[in-house]
Amino acid sequence: MMNTAGVILNGFFDVLLLPFRTLPHFWGLFFISLLSGLGMITIFKFVSNQEKISRLRRRMGGCILGILLHLSSPGMVMEFAGKLIWSNTVYLAYLLKPLLVIAIPFMLLWGQLDARYGSSEMDKIDPVTVTVFFDDGLPARDSFEIGVSGLELVPPVVFIDTLDEASFRILPEGDFLHYLEIGGTSIQVGRTGSWNGCRILRGFDSGSSLKKFFCPWIGRVNGGPVSGWYSLPDVRYRVLGGHWSWIAVFLVFSSLSAIAGVKVFKVKI
């Protein structure tokens, strides 16, 4: 069930980003950021009680005005301050429901963007470190074999007995798909598609498919007791003369989009 949902979610983002296939990856990320800001504001408007929030905001404004008008009377100032604190507490309670509703699509979106825009492909200069965890303990040193396809294995292989893990480095060879084979388990490494902002497989796991649903950069492997991770180079986007991570690009432009949505749709926050 989760695997099917994950395929549908990945397909949805593939289609959504299809118009940006031939453009630099920044433009797909920029589009998703703007769309996300508007989407979250729209969800907030329909899930939250706008009438109560509007009334409470007016009450809070009245408390602040009351404090300013009675500065010479400490008792009145304390009374209005107490009402203001209570109104702020109620206000946060009003925000809780829409924020919880927004949290789930936000987590799914975060995983997709991190997978598609957070890392670049392997290059032939800087080796990628792969860390493999063995669920049933490390195998014997003389029986541990690593098969590679489209990759060069860079020795040595380092074993950490206390953590049941082994680490090694790899370099790509050619532009075709790259595979590791560890303990009979085949693991695809690098990009998994050719679309704009394509998915990047940076982890592998033989366990729950729920992790793959929220973290599409975790690929589920079958037939072996291994899981692991490899670190691809981070991507930096040139924006306004700086080098921004995808997180910075998303937060800035989704926030600007949300602010615009508040004004256009007259949302009370």
N, C-alpha and C positions, 0 to 999 in steps of 0.2 A: 504493500500500500504506500509506504513512504517512498520507495524507489520510484513508483509511478508518479507520485506527487512531485518528486524532485525533477523527473524528466519533463513534466508539464511546466514547472516553474522555469527550468533552464530554457525550454523552448519559447516560453512567453518572452523572456528577455532577449533571446536571439531575434525574434520577430520585431520586438520593440526597437532594437538597435540596428535593424537591417538597413535603414536609410543612411546610416553613418559608416557603412562597411568600407567605403573607399576613402574616408576621411581620416585624419589623425585621431588617435584614440581619445584625445582630450574632448573632442566635440560630442562623442557619445556620453562621456562622463558628465559634461556640462549639461546636456539635455536631460539626463536622468536626475541630476541634482535639482534643476529647475522644476521638473515634473514632480519630484518627491516633496519639495516644499509646498507646492500647491495641493498635492494630494493629502499631506498630513494636516494642513489647515482645513481642508474640506471635511476630513474625517472628524476633526476636533469640533467643527461647527455643528455637525449633525448628531454627534454623540453627547456633547456637553449640553447643559441646561443654560442656554444663552440668556434667558430672561432673568434667572436667579443670579448669574454672574454679573449681568449689567446692573441689577439692583444692588448687589453687594458692593460693586465698585463705587457706585454713587454714595453708599453709606460710608465706605472707607474714605472717600474724598471729603465727606462732611466731618468725619472724625479729625482728619488732618487740619481742616479749616477751623474746627473748634479748638484745637490745641493752639493754633496761631492766634486766635482771638482772645484766649484766656491765659496768656503767658504770665500775667500778674497774679493769677490764682492757682497755686500749686495743686490744690484739691481737684479743681476742674480739669487741669492738665492730666493728672493721674487717671481721672475717670475716663476722659476721652482716649487716653493711651491704652487703658485696659480694653475698651471697646474696639480699638483699632487692632490690638493683638488678637482678640477673639475673632474679629472679622477676617483677619489674615489666615487664621487656622481653618475657618470654614471655607475660605477661598481655596486653600490647598486641597481640602477634601473634595471640592467641586472639580478640581483639576485631575484628581486621581483616576477617575473612571475613563475619561478620554485618553489619558496618557497610557493606561494599561492596554486599551484597545489598540492604540498606535504602536505599542511596543512590539507586537508580533510581526506585522508587516515590516517594521523598521529593522528587526533582526534578520529577516529574510533578505531584505534589500542590502543590508550591510554585508552579509555573506557573499551575495552576488557581485557587489562592487569590489570587494576585496579580492575575490577570485579573478575577476576580469581586468581590473585596473591596478591592482596592488603590486604586481611583479612583472618582470620582463622575461624574455626567453633566456635560456642558457647561452653563454658565448663560449668561444673556443680558447679564451685566455684565462679566465678566472674559474677554477674548479668549483663545483657545487658539492657541499658536504651533505651526505645522506646519513641519517641516524635510524637504525632499525631496532625495534623492541621485540623481544621474543616472549610470547605469553607463557611458554612452558620451560623457560630458562635457556641460557645460551647453549648451543650445540658444541660438540667437541671441536677444538681448533682444526684438527686435520680433516674433519668432515664438512667444514663450513666452506661453501662454494658460492661464488657470485657470477652469474652469467650476464653478459651485456649484449645488446643489439643496438647498433647506432651510437654506441658510447665507448669511451676509453676509461678503464678503471685506473685510477691514480693511487698507487700504494703509499703508505701501508694501511692495513685494516686494523683498527684499534678496538679492543674488547674491554668492556667495563663490566666485570663480573657482578659487582654489587647491584647494578641497575639492569642486568640482563639485556644489555644493548651492545651493538657494534656500530662503528662509524667508519666511513670511507669517503673518498672523493671521486667524482666523475667529471668527464668532459664530453661534450657532444661531438659526433662525427657526422658530417653531412647535414642536410636539411630535412631528412625524413623523420618519422616518429622514433622515439627512443624507448627502450625497454630494459628493465632489470629483471633478473630471475634469481630469487633467494629462496632456498629450501623448497623448490618446486613451485613457488608462487611467482607469477609474472606480474610486473608492476609497470605501468606506463609512466614515463617521466616527461615533463615539459608541457607544451601546449597541447590541448586536446581538440582544437577546432581552428578554423581559419576565419571565423567571423571577426568583425570589429570588436575589440574588448573580449577576445575569446577566453574561454575558461582555461585555467592553468591548474594542473594537478600538482599540488605541493605536499600532499600527505596521503597516506594509505592506511587502511584500517580493515581488519577482518571482523569487526564487531557490529554494533548497532547501526542501522541505516538512518536513524534519527540524526546522527551527527552529520551525515552526508546531506541531509535535507537543509539544515541550517548553515552548513559549511560546505558549499559545493566544491571547494578545493581539497576536500577529503574524498579520495576515491576508495570505494569498498572493494576489497580483494577477496577472492574465494580460494579455498584449497590450501591455506597455509596459516600458521599461528603467528603471523608477523604483522606489525603495524609500524608506522614511522613517519618521518618528516624530512623534507629537504628544503633548503633556503635558497630561493632564487633572488636575483638582484632586485632591489626596490626600484620602482619607477618614480621619477620626478618630472613634474609638468612645469613648463615655463609659463608663468602667469604674472603679469605686471612686473616683469624684471626679476622675479624670484623663482626658486625651484620648490614647487609645492608637492606634497604627497597627495594621493587621491583623497585622503581623509580631509585635508585642508580645503581642497577644491570643493568637495561635497558639502562640508559644513558651511563654508562661506556662501556659496551660490544657492544652496537649499534654504539657508536663513534669509537671504535677500528675497528669494521667491516667496517664502512664507510671509515675510513682512508685507510684500506687495499684495499677497492674497488676503491678508487681514484687512487692508484698505479697500480692495476691490469688492470683496464679498461681505464687508462690514461684520467681521467676526469679533466677538468680545472675548478677550483673553485676560 
